[in-house]
Amino acid sequence: MRCPGSPEPLSHNFVMADPTPAEIEHFIKQGLACEHLEVEGDGQHFFATIVSAQFEGANRVARHQKVYKALGDRMREQIHALSMKTLTPAEWAASPDAAGTHHH
């Protein structure tokens, strides 16, 4: 039996809704300055294209670690699978994926 005034049980806090691609974008942008960011996914599995000057001089593993750091605990708790393409602005400008985003 609960005492009057005691806090509610916290069990409902552990049930998290699946995040949307827009929420993943928001989480990444909060912790990483991005020149371009695009996230697609179904709430369980996501694919992100992330362009950041902070990736300059970093290998693929280090780049991914920067994204994981930006996501923090959400990576473990809410995001089941995240595939990502991490590029510097120069790499992005040279990639075929960027062709559709340039406005001449």
N, C-alpha and C positions, 0 to 999 in steps of 0.2 A: 504494500500500500504506500502511495506517495504522500508525503507531507504537504500540506497547503503551502503554496508559494515556491515549491521546488521546481527546478527547470523541467521542461518537457524532455522525454527521451530523445536522443539524437539520431535514432535509427533512420529517420527520413533523410538526413543529410548525406547518407552514404549511397543513396540511389540517385545517380546522375543521369540526366538525359543525354543522349548521344549528341555531340556537338555538330553544328552545321559547318560547311566550308567557310562561310562568312565569319563564324566565331573563331575558327582556326586562324584565318587571316588576321583577325583582330588580335589574337593572342601573340602571334609572331611579330606583328607590327609594334606591339607594346615593348618588346625587348630587343628588336633588331631594326635598324634603319634600312628600309628597302626601297630601291628604285623601281622595282616591279615585283609584284606578288600576285600569284594566281593559285587558288586552291580548288580542287575538285574532289568530290567524294560523296559517300552514301551514309555517313554517320558512323561507320565502322572502319572503313578503309579510305585513305586520302592520298592524293597526289598533289604535290606543291612544286611550283616553279618559283624560285626565290632569287632575286637579283639584288646584291648588296655590295657596296664598296668595302664593307667589313670582311668580305671573303678574300680580299687582295692578299696574296702571299700565303694563303692557307690551303692545305690539301683537302681532299674530299671529306675525310674523317673529321678534321678540325672544323670544316664548314658545317657539317651535320651537328657537331657538338654545340656550335653557336645557336643553331635552331632549337635543339633540345633544351638548351639553357633558357632561351626565350620562352619556350612553352612551360618550363618548370615541371611541377608535379602533375600538370594536366597530361603530360606525355605518358605517364604511368597509369593515371587514374581514369582518363576519359578517352584517350586516343589509342585505338587498338592497333592500327597500322598506318604508318606515314611513309610514303615513298617521296623522295624529293630530288629535284634537279637544282643544284646551287651554283650560281654563276656570278662572276664579277660583271660590272657594267660593260667592260670591253668585250668579255666573252659573250654576253647577251647581245650586244650590237652586232657581233659577227655570226650569231647563230641564226639558222633558218626560222626558228620560232619567233624571233623578233620582227621578222619581215612584215607581219600583219599588224604590228602595233606602231610602226613608224608612220608619221604623218608628214608628207613632203609638201 
